[in-house]
Amino acid sequence: MRKAISVNKKSRGRPKKAGGVYPVSAVRLSPEVGAAVDKWAGSQADTPTRSEAIRRLVEIGLKAKGK
């Protein structure tokens, strides 16, 4: 007797979230602000991505505001 052919079942429903455990916060930047963020990122030793640069700049702003 032949063995049954195994069938890969496709998952259904909503796909799992991409990325980490933190929620995504999308922002719209004017071309001028985007260019300023990119320029700042380029001046950093490790040249962060735009997303990482925005995270760092937000942290810097929040720390400065808390003083």
Buried (B, 14 or more C-beta within 10 A) or exposed (E): EEEEEEEEEEEEEEEEEEEEEEEEEEEEEEEEEBEBBEEBBEEEEEEBEEEEBBBBBEEEEEEEEEE
